[in-house]
Structure formats: C-alpha cells, structure tokens
Amino acid sequence: MFVLKEGRRKMNKGNGGSRPELAVNWKTIRICLFLFILSAGFILAWRYAVYVRNTAAEEGNCKSYTSIEIRPGDSLWSIAAEYMTEDYDSVQDYVQEIKIWNGLETDEIHAGRFLIVPYHFSQ
C-alpha cells in the first residue's frame, strides 16, 4: 500500500541517496480498510445465519409456510384454530402473524383467495 510519489522523487539522504522515499497513499489505505471491515461483516453475518439454522435443526423444531385456499365461512380465527401449533402463545399472536405474512390490515378475508399460513414441525 506504499507507492512512490510520481513526478517528484525524493532521495533518502540517510543511505547515501540511493533509494527513493516511499509515500503513504492514504486513500488506498482507507479503501482497503473499508473493504476489510465490509468483508468481516459479511463473514460474521454468514456465520451467525449458519449458527441459527443449526441451532434450530438441533432443537428439532422448524418453521415453514403453506398456502391454503379460503373456504366459504372461514375466518382468520377459524383458520388459526385449525393450523396453530403449541409454539404460539395465543390465537391472537398467530392471527397477527398470518396478517403480517399476507399484508392484511383487517380480519376480512374472502372465499376463493389464498392465504400463507405458518406452521412448526419437528424433524
């Protein structure tokens, strides 16, 4: 990361003037430092993702999603009662997650449409 200054080469007087003096290119050092920190961040994020995935697999509890068709007479609450697992604290929490995954602001749903429904399973 040290480069010779172009144009004006100074001779180092300490050793008889035989070698040119090296100049520090701070812009290059900053770019290299930024790239190093960015790379380290990506590596740490990747390692954390692998750790989380392996931890979930070791516990034997995995989360997945399925798409269901809404039948006449269905409500978010009846769907929640049918698909909710014991991993949720309450039906209200499960309904809220269904609403988030489907971009719903209200509890209103229509027969014939599809919903994404989360569920947990053991391996």
C-alpha positions in Angstrom: 0.0 0.0 0.0 3.0 2.2 -0.2 3.7 3.8 -3.5 6.3 6.0 -5.0 5.4 9.6 -5.4 5.2 10.2 -9.1 6.9 13.2 -10.6 8.9 14.3 -7.6 11.1 11.5 -6.3 13.0 12.4 -3.2 16.1 10.6 -2.4 16.6 9.3 1.0 19.7 11.0 2.3 20.1 8.6 5.2 21.6 5.9 3.0 23.6 7.9 0.6 20.7 8.9 -1.6 20.4 5.7 -3.4 16.8 4.7 -2.7 13.6 6.8 -3.4 11.5 7.7 -0.4 8.1 5.9 -0.1 5.0 8.0 0.4 1.8 6.7 2.0 -1.3 6.7 -0.2 -4.0 7.4 2.5 -6.8 7.0 0.0 -5.8 3.4 -0.8 -5.3 2.6 2.8 -8.9 3.9 3.6 -10.4 1.9 0.8 -8.6 -1.3 1.8 -9.6 -0.8 5.5 -13.3 -0.3 4.4 -13.2 -3.4 2.2 -11.7 -5.4 5.1 -14.4 -4.3 7.6 -17.1 -4.9 5.0 -15.8 -8.4 4.3 -15.5 -9.2 8.0 -19.1 -8.0 8.5 -20.3 -10.3 5.7 -18.4 -13.3 7.2 -19.8 -12.7 10.7 -23.4 -12.4 9.3 -23.0 -15.6 7.3 -21.6 -17.5 10.4 -24.4 -16.2 12.5 -27.0 -17.4 10.0 -25.4 -20.8 9.9 -25.4 -21.0 13.7 -29.1 -20.0 13.9 -30.0 -22.6 11.3 -28.0 -25.4 13.0 -29.4 -24.5 16.4 -33.0 -24.7 15.1 -32.2 -28.1 13.5 -30.7 -29.4 16.7 -33.8 -28.4 18.6 -35.8 -30.3 16.1 -38.3 -27.5 15.7 -38.6 -25.9 12.2 -40.9 -23.3 10.9 -42.4 -23.4 7.5 -45.3 -21.9 5.5 -48.0 -23.3 3.3 -50.7 -21.8 1.1 -54.3 -22.6 1.8 -57.5 -21.7 -0.1 -60.1 -19.8 1.9 -63.4 -21.7 2.0 -66.8 -20.2 2.4 -67.4 -19.5 6.1 -63.7 -19.4 7.0 -62.4 -16.6 9.2 -58.8 -15.8 10.3 -59.8 -17.1 13.7 -61.1 -20.5 12.4 -58.1 -20.9 10.2 -55.9 -20.1 13.2 -57.7 -22.7 15.3 -57.1 -25.3 12.6 -53.4 -24.6 11.8 -51.9 -23.1 15.0 -49.3 -25.2 16.9 -48.3 -25.1 20.5 -45.3 -22.9 19.6 -47.6 -19.8 19.7 -48.6 -18.1 23.0 -52.1 -17.3 21.9 -54.5 -17.5 18.9 -54.3 -13.7 18.7 -50.5 -13.9 18.2 -51.0 -16.5 15.5 -53.7 -14.4 13.7 -51.4 -11.4 13.8 -48.6 -13.4 12.2 -51.0 -14.6 9.4 -52.0 -11.0 8.8 -48.4 -9.8 8.6 -47.4 -12.5 6.1 -50.4 -11.8 3.9 -50.3 -8.0 4.2 -53.7 -7.8 5.8 -54.7 -4.8 7.8 -58.1 -6.1 8.9 -59.5 -9.6 9.7 -61.5 -9.5 6.5 -60.9 -12.4 4.1 -62.8 -13.7 1.1 -63.6 -17.3 0.0 -61.6 -18.5 -3.1 -58.5 -16.5 -2.2 -55.3 -17.9 -0.8 -53.5 -17.3 2.5 -50.0 -18.0 3.6 -50.2 -19.9 6.9 -47.1 -20.5 9.1 -46.7 -23.8 11.0 -44.0 -25.5 13.0 -42.9 -29.1 12.7 -40.4 -31.4 14.4 -37.7 -33.2 12.5 
